[in-house]
Amino acid sequence: MYVGTLSFDLLLGDVRSLKEKRSVVRPIVAELQRKYAVSAAEVDHMDLHRRAGIGLALVSGDAGHLSEVLDRCERLVAARPEVELLSVRRRFHGEDD
């Protein structure tokens, strides 16, 4: 069994309120969940309206599949024009951990 996680630190574009922030972050989280069957949520910078932290996790029996899905998730978030990807933190836990 392999577990992979990604943590995204995002800078949001023209957002002036927490309500506008939700309208940007929620669709990203929903798309990650729908497209790649990962567990995803907003996990950081909850009180700041121009920053967001999104975390996701995936469990797989195949390390190659896990790495491929995490790569796709990272590309999806990086390609969103309404956010700037400041950093990505990837963790990978295998059977040897």
ROMI-342279 format. One record per residue: residue in one letter; x, y, z of N, C-alpha, C, O in turn. Coordinates in steps of 0.001 Angstrom, whole numbers, plus 524288, in hexadecimal, padded with zeros to 5 digits. Layout:
N
AXYZXYZXYZXYZ
...
//
This chain:
97
M8034E7FB648000080000800008000080379804D980000807658051C802C6
Y801F6808A27FCDC804D580D907FC7580112812137FD627FC95811F97FBA9
V8030081605800217FFE881AB180140802F481F697FF568078E8200E80095
G8005C822B07FC51802CF827747FA6C7FF9882C2C7FBF47FAC982BFE7FBF2
T80241830617FD437FF898353E7FE888020E839C47FB93806B8839B47FA67
L7FEE183DA37FA6C800B7842907F8357FE78847007FB707F9F2846D37FD10
S801A084AEE7FC577FFE084FB67FEE88012F854407FB53805B9855167F9F9
F7FD318572C7F9CD7FDD785BA17F6517FD56860AA7F9687F9B68613F7FC83
D800EA864487F898800818698E7FABF7FF4586D1B7F61F8026486D957F27E
L7FABD86F947F6467F8D9872967F1D57F830878577F32A7F6AA879BE7F781
L7F95C87B977EF617F8268812A7EFA87F3AB8820C7EBDE7F40D880CE7E73D
L7EF72884327EDE17EACF885067EAAE7EB1288A547E8177ED5688E027EA32
G7E8BE88AAE7E3877E8D588F857E0797E597893D87E2E07E66D8954C7E762
D7E1F6895E07DFF77DED289A5C7E1917DA66898AA7E5347D5DC8986E7E3A1
V7DBCB8977F7EA137D80A895B67EDFC7D7FE899AE7F2697DC1289B0C7F48E
R7D35289B817F3BD7D2E389FA17F7B67D00489DF67FCA37CF878A10C8004B
S7CE1D899287FCCD7CB43897618016C7CBD08917B801F87CD7788EC87FE59
L7CA6888F8E8068D7CA90889EA807667C673887278041A7C732882A98028E
K7C227889C8803077BE1B887867FFA77C030886CA7FA137BF4F882B67F7AD
E7C2E488AAB7F80D7C54988A267F2DE7C974885E17F2E87CA09882FD7EF1B
K7CC55885807F7367D0518816F7F7AB7CDD987C0D7F7297CFDA878B37F45A
R7C97F87B397F9E07C6CA876317F98D7C52A874F07F3FA7C5548706D7F252
S7C396878FD7F1127C1D8878167EBB47C65E876957E8177C577874987E3CE
V7CB2D8777F7E9C37CFC8875E47E6BF7D1BD8708F7E89A7D30586D347E568
V7D1F886FC67EDB97D45A86B107EFEA7D0CC866497EF5D7D2A38620F7EDFD
R7CBD2866E97F0687C840862657F0367C83585F9F7EAF67C85F85AD17EAE3
P7C800862627E68A7C82085F967E1897CD3185C8B7E0997CD1C8586D7DE1D
I7D18E85E897E28D7D68985BBF7E1F57D65C856AE7E5127D7C4852897E313
V7D4A3857037E9F27D43A852617ED467D07584E6D7EAE37D19B849C27EABA
A7CBF9850487E9097C80E84CCC7E6BB7CA1A84A207E1D27C910845817E0FB
E7CCFD84CF57DE977CF1884AA97D9D47D333846817DB087D35A8426D7D87D
L7D685847887DEE67DA5F843A47E07E7D7AC83EA17E2567D93883A507E0E3
Q7D3A183F467E5897D0CC83AC27E78F7CE11837C77E32C7CE49832FA7E2F9
R7CB8983A987DFB67C87F838287DB8E7CC008357C7D77D7CB04831077D5F8
K7D008838327D5C47D34E836357D1887D6F0831D07D32F7D7DC82E257D037
Y7D8FF832317D7EF7DD2382E997D9807DBE682B467DE517DF448285F7E027
A7D72F82BA77E05A7D57B8287D7E4D77D941828EA7E9727DA9C825007EBE3
V7DAE982DA57EA977DE5282EA67EF137DB1C831287F3677D6E3833417F273
S7DD20830EC7F8187DADB833E47FC6B7DD7D839397FC5F7E247839957FCA0
A7DA5F83D5A7FC0D7DC9D8429E7FBB47D962846637FEF07D4A8845BD7FF88
A7DC0984A5F8010A7D96084E50804357DCD085328804AA7E190852EC803F6
E7DA5085787805DB7DD4385C35807457DF3685B5F80CCF7DC2585A3881054
V7E45585BF280D9B7E6A085A79812A57E9CD85EC38154B7EB6D85E1E819C5
D7EAB68631E8129F7EE1486723814E77EC6C86C88813017E9BD86D0680F0B
H7EE0587087815D27ECE6876038148D7E70687719814507E53687A09810F8
M7E421874BF817D27DE6F87546817D07DC9C87AE5818BA7D87787C6D816D5
D7DFA387DEF81B977DDF38833781CF57E01D8876C819477DEF888C0B819F2
L7E336885D58156C7E56288990811AF7E26C8892080C917E176884CC80AB5
H7E0F788D8380A467DDC488D2F805907E0E488CB1800847DE9B88B617FC7E
R7E5F888DAC800887E90E88D247FBB27ECC18887C7FBC17EFBD887BA7F810
R7EC99885657FFDA7EFE9880B7800367EC7887C03801477E85B87C75803BC
A7EE2F877857FF6A7EB5F872AC800777EF4386E33800B77F33186E227FDF2
G7EE1786A898040B7F10C865B1804517ED5A861308033D7E95F86098805DF
I7EEA885E0D7FF647EB80859827FE157EED9854AD7FEF97F35E854747FD58
G7EC98850DF8018C7EF4584BEE802667EC348478B7FFEF7E766847A87FFBB
L7EF14843A07FE0C7EC6B83F067FBF57EF7D83A2B7FD4F7F43483A5A7FE3B
A7ECB0835C87FD677EF1C830C67FE9F7ECCE82C917FB177E85382CE27F961
L7F005828A17FA107EE6B824497F6C97F11781F587F8C27F5B081F687FA2A
V7EE2A81B1A7F8D67F042815FA7FA527EFEF812777F58C7EBFB812657F2D0
S7F42180F887F48E7F43780C107F0087F7968074C7F13A7FB05807707F497
G7F68A803287EE6E7F9B67FE7A7EEEF7FE657FE837EB4F801CA7FB217EBAE
D7FE98802597E7C7802BD802AF7E3DC80575807FC7E43D802F880C0C7E397
A80A7F807F07E54580D7880CD47E5E880D86810047E0E580D43814D07E120
G80DDA80D7E7DC6480DE48104E7D76D808CA813277D674808C8817A97D4C5
H8047B8108B7D7817FF58812FD7D6E27FED3817A97DA897FCE681BC77D8F6
L800838170C7DF578003781B3D7E32E80344820047E1578014A824647E18B
S8080281F317DF9280B3E8237F7DDB9808CB8262E7D8FF808F382AF87D894
E8068D823257D5748040D825557D0D47FF57828BD7D23C7FEA882CF57D007
V7FC2A826F47D5D37F79082A017D76F7F93B82F027DA367F6F0833227D949
L7FD2582EBA7DD937FF078336C7E03E801378375D7DC588006783C117DCED
D803FD835757D85D805F7838F37D4428017D83BAE7D175801BD840637D07F
R7FD67838C47D0257F8E483B0B7CD777F62983F1E7D0CE7F4818432F7CED8
C7F5B183E057D5E27F33B841C47D9727F669846CB7D9B47F43B84B147D9A8
E7FB82846417D9F97FEE884AD67DA2E7FE7284E137D5317FE35852DF7D572
R7FE5184B897D0B67FDB684E577CBC17F86E8511D7CB6A7F818855787C967
L7F45084E977CD617EF1F850F17CD467EF0E856107D0567ED1B85A057CE6D
V7F12D855FC7D5127F13085AAE7D8577F4BC85EDE7D5FB7F354863777D5EA
A7F94585D557D4117FCEF861177D1C77FAAC863BF7CCF27FC12868317CBC2
A7F735861167CA297F503863357C5557F061866DD7C63B7EE8B869587C28B
R7EE808673A7CAFC7EA0686AA07CC0D7EBB0870577CBA67EF36871FA7CE7B
P7E9438736C7C8377EAF2878D77C76E7E99787C817CBF27EC00880A17CC7E
E7E5CE87B127CF277E42287E907D3597E77687E277D84A7E6A7881157DC03
V7EB3A87A7D7D8527EEAA879E97DCDA7F455879BD7DB167F58D8783C7D6AF
E7F7C287B537DEA77FD6187AC67DDD07FF54876B47E1AD7FE96877437E665
L801C7872AC7DFB6803CC86E787E2FB808FF870317E55780CEC870987E298
L80900871337EA7080DBD872FD7ED178115F86E797EE698161E86ED97EDC0
S80F1186A2C7F04B8124C8659E7F18B80EEA860B97F1B980A2C860EC7F27F
V8118D85C5F7F0FA80F168573D7F15281286853D47F4C2817478539D7F40F
R8101D851377F86B8130684D8D7FBB8810C88481E7FACC80C198473E7FB74
R8141E844897F94B8127683F2D7F814814D083B7A7FC178197183BC77FD5C
R8118A838017FE0981365833EC801968118D82EB07FF8880D3382E287FD8F
F814EE82AE380009813E1825B57FE0C8155D821C980249819CF821BB8041D
H811B181E91803D0812AE81AA3807DB811BD815408059180D838141680397
G815B381206805DD8154580CBC803BF81522808A78080A814C7809E880CAB
E8156B803D880672815297FF7B80A24819E97FF4880DBB819A07FCFB811F1
D81E378019D80C2A822FE8017880F478231080583813A5826748054D8170B
D81F578093A8139E81F4980D638179381D4D80B6D81CC981D0180E6C82089
//
